[in-house]
């Protein structure tokens, strides 16, 4: 039984890592797996700490490569975290919490609602973070509204990215569980 659980955890982790590093493939702005990774971890990891730990570490590792290799020419030092990363990771954690609530049972309708919710949460929190922690917009209501308005063109890609990555990740794992029943989670009484 432990071997089956280990294989399941490894498979879920691998799918999340693949999604995180897909961010290195050229793509339209904001067409990313961020919401899907958080929802996927929340839906399939039975240990809640893993549902946060694995997706966050995976995203952080891909951020290290993005910031220091892909965008390295824009920095004069090694970048461990970037301005605003707390807002991004905070949104990521809230999306995971949404996943715990909406994806107790993984069904297409619930997944669509969770994916759309993830996109909206990420848009609201990340743009608020740009406004609150940056100098690009005045610290006023009109500055906040301007910041959100500037983010609207990117919102479509956030929606599409979350829907596509959710479809691929959840679909791949559901198919894998169908083909390889050893990946299915079986409740075990622990006292």
N, C-alpha and C positions, 0 to 999 in steps of 0.2 A: 504494500500500500504506500509506504514512504517513497519508493522508487517512482510510482505513478504520480504522486504529488510533486516530486522533484522535477519530473519530466514536464508536468503541466506548468509549473512556475518557470522553468527554463524556456519553454515555448512562448509563454506570455511575455517574458522579459525580452526574448529575441525579437518578437514582433514590435515591441515598443522601441527597442534600440534601432531596428531597421527604419521605423517611422522617423525617429529623431534624426538619424543621419541622412534621411531622404531630403532634409533641409539643405544639404550640400549640393543637390542636383539643381541646376538652374530652373527657376519657377517664377511665375508672376508674384508681385509683392503681396504678402499676406496669405498666399495660397500655401498653407502649412498644416502640419499634423498636430499642432499644439492642443486644441480642444479634443481631438480624437484620442490622443495619447492619454490624457487625463481621464476621459470617460472609459476608455478601454481598461486601464488599470483598475478603476473603481468597480467596473462590472465583473472582472474575472479574478482578481486577486482576492482570496478569501481572508488573508491576513491584511487588515486595513493599513498597517504601517507600510507594507510593500506597495499598496495601491498608490501611496504618495511617494515613497522613497525611489522606486524604480523609474517611474516617469520623470521625476524631478532630476535625478542624477543623469538620466539619459539625455534630457534636454540640456542640462548644464554642460555635459561632455560635448554635445553638438555645438553649443554656444562657444565653448573654448576653441573648437576648430574653426567655426565661422569667424569669430572675432580676431583670432591670431593668425589664421592662414588666409581665408578668403578675403577678409577685410583688414588684414594686418597692415597694409600700407597706410591706413588711416590713423594708426596708433603709433606712438613713439615708445611703447612699453608693452609688456605682456599683459593681456587683459583677462583677469579672473572673473570679473563681473562688469556690467556696463551700467551707465546711468539709466535708471528706470527699471532695472532687472527685478527689483523688489515688487513693482507693480505687476510685471509679467508673471512672476512666480506666484504672487498672491492670487492673481486671476486663475492661474493653473490649479492652485489648491481649492479655490471655490468651485471650479468646474468639476474637480474630483468629488467634492461634496454633493454637487448636483447629480453626478453619476451614481453615488450611493443611494440617493432617493429615487431617481427615475429608472435606474437600470437594475433593480433587484431581480427582475426577470427581463432578460434581453429579448425584446420583441421589436419588429420593424417600426411600429408606430411610436413606441417609447424612445427608440434610438433616434428617430427624426426629431422628436421634441427635445431630447437631450442635446443633440447636435446643434439645433437652432438656439437653444438656451446658452450653450457654450459660446457660440459666436457672439451673441448679444452681450453676455457677461464680459468676454474678452474685449470687445469693442468699448464698452462703458468703462471698464477698469483701466485698460492700457491707455486710452485717450485721456482719462482723468489724470493718470500718472504723468503723461507728457505735460499736461497743463500745470499740475501741482509742483512737479520737481524740475521743470525746465524754465528757460527764459524766453522762449519763443512767443508765448502768449501772455498778455497782462493778467495779473491775478485779480480778475473781476468776473462777474457773471458773463459779461459780453466776451471776455477772453476765453472762458470755458466753452461758451456756445461756438465761438469761432474755431476752437480746437476740435470740437466734435464735428463741426461742419467740414473741416479739412480732412477728417478721417473717413467721411462717408464714401468717397470713391474706392477706398480700400476694403470697405465692409463686404462688398459683393464677393471678393476673393476669399475673405475669411469664411463667409457662409459656404461657398463652394468647396474650399479646402477642407473644412470640417465635415461636410457631407460626403465628399469623395473619400477622405481618409477613414472616416467611420465605416463607410461601406466596405472598403477594402480590408481594414483590420478586423472588424467584427465578422465579415463574411468569410475571410480566410480562416479565422479561428473556429467559427461554427462548422465550416467544411472540414477542417482538420479533426475536430471532435467527432464528426460523423464518420470520417474515414478511419480514425484511430481512437476507438472508445476509451483507451487507456488515458487519454487527455481529459476525459470528463471528470468533473468533481463529484465525488461521492461523500456524502456526509458521514462522519465518523463520530460516534459519541465519545466525548472527552470529559472526564469528571475530575 
